[in-house]
Amino acid sequence: MTGRLDGKAAIVTGAGSAGPGWGNGRATAVVFAAEGARVLAADKDAASLATTMELIAAEGGTGRPHECDVTDGDAVRAMVEACRETYGRVDVLVNNVGGSRPGGPAELDEATWDAQLDFNLKTAYLACRHVIPVMREQGSGAIVNVASTSGLRYTGSPQVAYAAAKAGVVQLSRVTAVQHAGDGIRVNTVVPGQLHTPMVEARLAGQRAGGDVEELLRRRLARIPLGFMGDGRDTAYAALFLASDEARFITGTEIVVDGGMTARCD
């Protein structure tokens, strides 16, 4: 039985995880490898990457870890070159790096604002900047950027820099998709909602619920019409579809993965 990404070379950034479990990047790297992709799994945390590679191996997949700080343009260029040198090409790029900091404009200091835009938006720009020439030369490619429902509407916590950056990711995808459609490059966005990823325990509970994980989970669940929280695998399967040839006529759009949360009025 063939996989949906058989023979494709894919870069997945943020392929580690903030803790045990299925973060968006780790899940995407493992699902892509299980579906036949040759994955360059990039992250700046070597230990977390090692766990991802163990999971890829358990699926019988092919992958290579690559330590990279994707806020650094030179490092991103080297990451793209490493994929091309290892696998001969770059068919798929998934830009998954991101993370939030709380605060509105009056509370958020300027340095944090700048760091949030670098981490959540500039990282996607840098990877697109360096991978598009490769895909253009090939005559094909698929880019999947990971945003957040915080970039679509207020989701319960003032995190203005994160929200602005993730809204920027959506528009970065749309504009880039139109610009490079004639080059055979598709660009789309996955927009996850309030999933139960390792980030909840590692960071968000401390920011928003005084460290009370169960209270934060209760608040998040109350916003979801489907009545349960997904995890990074739900993001991964949406990215899988957009990266695959099944989505050959889809570009410049978004798949929202949020259990119906952003469709609610309250």
Secondary structure, 3 states (H helix, E strand, C coil): CCCCCCCCEEEEECCCCCCCCCCHHHHHHHHHHHCCCEEEEEECCHHHHHHHHHHHHHCCCEEEEEECCCCCHHHHHHHHHHHHHHHCCCCEEEECCCCCCCECCCCCCHHHHHHHHHHHHHHHHHHHHHHHHHHHHHCCEEEEEECCHHHCCCCCCCEHHHHHHHHHHHHHHHHHHHHHHHHCEEEEEEEECCCCCCHHHHHHHHHHCCCCHHHHHHHHHHCCCCCCCCCHHHHHHHHHHHHCHHHCCCCCCEEEECCCHHHCCC
